[in-house]
Amino acid sequence: MDDEVRKSVSIKMKPSIIRKARVRAASSDKRLAEWLEEAIEEKTEREEKKVK
């Protein structure tokens, strides 16, 4: 990751999605927040490629 300061956010998500993300994060040996950041970045990059 980079040196950007992280901010706390509160979002509502389906409990089943949170459970899946926690399992994936743990299996990747990452914190949930770290795993979610990477997932959001990957999806953003995929969608940007579609637009071009």
Backbone bond lengths (Angstrom), bond angles and torsions (degrees), N, CA, C in turn:
res aa  C-N    CA-C-N  psi(-1)  N-CA   C-N-CA  omega(-1)  CA-C   N-CA-C  phi
1 M - - - 1.443 - - 1.530 109.45 -
2 D 1.304 116.13 -177.97 1.455 120.08 -178.22 1.529 110.99 -110.46
3 D 1.307 115.66 -172.34 1.468 120.70 -176.83 1.522 113.08 -90.19
4 E 1.321 117.75 7.37 1.461 120.67 179.99 1.528 109.54 -62.38
5 V 1.323 115.92 137.40 1.459 121.10 -179.70 1.524 109.57 -72.55
6 R 1.321 116.36 132.57 1.458 120.76 -179.68 1.519 110.22 -88.89
7 K 1.330 115.85 142.49 1.452 122.39 177.89 1.515 108.66 -113.30
8 S 1.305 116.00 149.43 1.458 120.67 174.62 1.516 108.95 -78.55
9 V 1.327 115.38 138.91 1.460 121.00 175.29 1.517 107.92 -134.55
10 S 1.298 115.01 156.18 1.452 120.14 177.66 1.519 107.72 -122.77
11 I 1.323 116.26 123.28 1.459 120.64 179.44 1.523 108.84 -133.17
12 K 1.311 115.58 151.04 1.453 120.21 176.49 1.520 108.45 -95.79
13 M 1.331 115.46 129.63 1.461 121.52 179.78 1.516 108.73 -137.98
14 K 1.319 115.07 155.25 1.455 119.70 175.91 1.532 108.88 -64.79
15 P 1.323 117.94 134.57 1.468 120.65 179.64 1.529 112.69 -55.89
16 S 1.316 117.49 -35.23 1.467 120.02 -179.83 1.525 111.47 -64.88
17 I 1.329 117.73 -35.49 1.464 121.55 178.32 1.526 110.06 -70.94
18 I 1.314 116.85 -40.25 1.469 120.63 178.11 1.523 109.84 -62.09
19 R 1.325 117.07 -43.41 1.475 120.33 178.50 1.522 110.95 -59.60
20 K 1.337 116.67 -46.21 1.474 120.44 179.04 1.523 110.76 -59.37
21 A 1.329 116.03 -44.72 1.462 120.10 -178.74 1.529 111.08 -64.72
22 R 1.330 117.05 -40.68 1.476 120.01 178.69 1.523 110.95 -62.33
23 V 1.325 116.60 -41.98 1.471 120.50 179.28 1.521 110.20 -63.11
24 R 1.337 116.41 -46.48 1.473 120.30 179.59 1.524 111.06 -63.22
25 A 1.312 116.90 -41.97 1.462 120.43 179.31 1.526 110.45 -62.12
26 A 1.315 116.61 -46.52 1.467 120.44 -179.78 1.526 111.18 -62.36
27 S 1.332 116.26 -41.13 1.473 118.90 -179.46 1.526 111.33 -69.27
28 S 1.339 117.00 -21.19 1.465 121.57 176.46 1.521 111.76 -93.68
29 D 1.344 115.76 2.45 1.468 122.02 -179.59 1.534 111.10 60.03
30 K 1.351 115.34 42.30 1.459 121.47 179.97 1.515 109.63 -128.42
31 R 1.341 115.05 160.60 1.460 120.22 172.01 1.520 108.01 -75.42
32 L 1.329 116.05 155.26 1.457 120.71 -179.12 1.527 111.03 -56.86
33 A 1.316 117.63 -46.32 1.463 120.82 -178.70 1.525 111.49 -60.38
34 E 1.318 115.86 -41.92 1.468 120.55 179.57 1.528 110.34 -63.37
35 W 1.331 116.22 -45.07 1.461 121.06 -179.93 1.533 110.72 -63.11
36 L 1.335 116.58 -42.92 1.469 120.38 179.20 1.524 111.48 -64.59
37 E 1.330 117.80 -40.25 1.469 120.57 176.73 1.521 110.40 -57.39
38 E 1.325 116.52 -46.69 1.456 120.51 -179.80 1.530 111.52 -64.60
39 A 1.313 117.06 -40.74 1.465 120.87 179.62 1.530 110.69 -63.69
40 I 1.321 116.77 -41.76 1.464 120.68 178.95 1.526 110.24 -65.46
41 E 1.320 117.01 -42.94 1.469 120.70 177.95 1.526 110.97 -60.81
42 E 1.327 117.46 -45.36 1.463 121.13 -179.78 1.528 111.45 -61.38
43 K 1.322 116.76 -44.92 1.466 120.17 179.86 1.521 110.69 -65.65
44 T 1.320 117.34 -41.41 1.461 121.14 178.82 1.527 110.58 -60.02
45 E 1.330 116.54 -44.66 1.468 120.60 179.42 1.522 111.01 -63.38
46 R 1.342 117.80 -42.69 1.472 120.44 178.51 1.514 111.55 -61.03
47 E 1.329 116.91 -43.54 1.460 120.35 -178.70 1.529 111.85 -69.51
48 E 1.330 117.49 -34.22 1.456 120.42 177.14 1.519 110.83 -65.71
49 K 1.323 117.23 -36.55 1.463 121.08 178.31 1.529 110.78 -65.82
50 K 1.322 117.47 -35.60 1.468 121.38 179.22 1.519 111.53 -65.95
51 V 1.342 116.70 -35.11 1.463 121.98 -176.54 1.526 110.69 -71.60
52 K 1.301 117.46 -32.96 1.490 121.70 -176.15 1.489 112.55 -72.70
